[in-house]
Amino acid sequence: MARILVIDDDQEVLSVIRRIVEDAGHTVSTALDAEGGLAQFRAEPHDLVLCDVFMPGKSGIATLKELRLLSPGVRVIVMSGGTPSHIETETPAVDLRDLARLLGATDTIAKPFRIADLVAMIDRHVRVR
C-alpha cells in the first residue's frame, strides 16, 4: 500500500490517525511538528502527507508550500478544526482549508472527522497514483 506521513502537534490526534491509517493497510510515519515532518519527507519521500494547519512554529500552510517545493506532485491533505476564535481581524474569517486548496493542497478535511471519511479520502488519493 502507500507510505503516508502524518504531521500534527497533538500527540493524541497523531496516535489516532496512525491507527486509522495502519488499519487501512498503509505504512505510516509521524511527526509532532512541521520541521520534523519535513525532515522525514526529505529523508524518504511519501506517497501522501496529512498535515494539520495550526501548529506551533511552522504552520501547516507554510509546510504545504515547502512540500510543494520539495516534491510538486506529492499529494497533501490538510486537516483543520477551523479558524481559532482568538484570531480577530477587521475582515471576515477565512477558512484556512480554502486557502490550503488555493496553495495546492490535494484535499482538505475538517476536524473532527469520521474515520470512514478519512479512510475514503486517503484511498481515493492513493489510488489516483
N, C-alpha and C positions, 0 to 999 in steps of 0.2 A: 504494500500500500504506500501511502505518501509519508514523507518526512515533514512534520509540522512543528513550527516554533511558536510558542505562546509567550507573550510578554505582558505582564500585569503586575502592578506593585502590591496587590493584595494576595498574600500567601494562600489564604483560604480559597479565593476565586481561582487562583492558579492550580491548586490541587484538584479542585472540582473539574475544571476544564481538562486537565491532564487525564483524569479518569475517564471522562466522556470520550475524549479523542482516542485514547488507548483501547477502550472498549469497542470503538468503531473500527479497530484494526490498524490504526496508524502508529508510526513511531513519533514520539513527542520529545521535544527539548523545551525547557522553560527558562525564563529569566524574570527577575523581580524588578528590573529597570531597563530603560532603553539602551544604555551603554552595554550592559551585559548581553542583551539580545542581539545588538548589532555585532558584538564581538563573536558571538556564536554563529551568526549568519555569515560573517566574513570567513570564519574557520571552516564552515561546512554549510553551503547553501541549502536551503529548504524549499520544498515544493509550495508551501503555503505558510503565511505568517498571520497569526491572530494577535492583534495589538490593541491594548487599552488606550484611550485618549488621554485621560487625566492621570499623570504620573509625576512624582517629584523629579526635578532635574529636567531632562529632555521629555517633552510631551510626545504623545502618540502621533500627532500631526507632523512634528519635526522628524520623528522616527520613520514615518511613512515616506517623507521626502528623501531621507537618506537611503532607505531601502530601494527606492526608485532609481537613485544614482548608482547604487551598487549592482543592481540587477533589474533593469527596466521591465522584464517580463514576469517577475515574481508576483504571485497572487497574494494580496494583503486584505484581510478582513479586519476592519476597525470596529472595536467594541466600545460602547459608551452608555452610561446611565443618563446622559444629558448634560446640560449646562449647569454647573454648580450655582446654587442660589446666592452665594456670596459675591458673584460677579455682577456688578451693576454698571450699566452703560446708558448713554443717552439714546442709543439706537435699540431697535428691537432685538430680543435674544436671538442668537444664531445657533442652530443645531450643528454641532461640530461634526456630526456624521455626514451632513450635507457638504460641509467644507472638505471633509476627507474624500468624498466621492469626486469633488472638483479637482482635488490634488492627485487623483489616481488610485484611490482605494478600489479594489475589485468589488467589494461589497461592504456593507455595514450591518451591525446587529445591535439592538438596544439591550441593555442590561436592566433588569434581569431578563433572561431569555428562557424559553422552553428547550429542554435537552433535544427533543426531536427536531426543533427548528435549527439549532446549531449543527447537529449531525447532518441534516439535509443540505444546509448551506455548504458545509465542508465537502460533502460528497459531490455536490453539483460543481464546485470549483476544482476539485481534484480530478474529476472525470473529464473535464474540458481539455486538460493537458494531454 
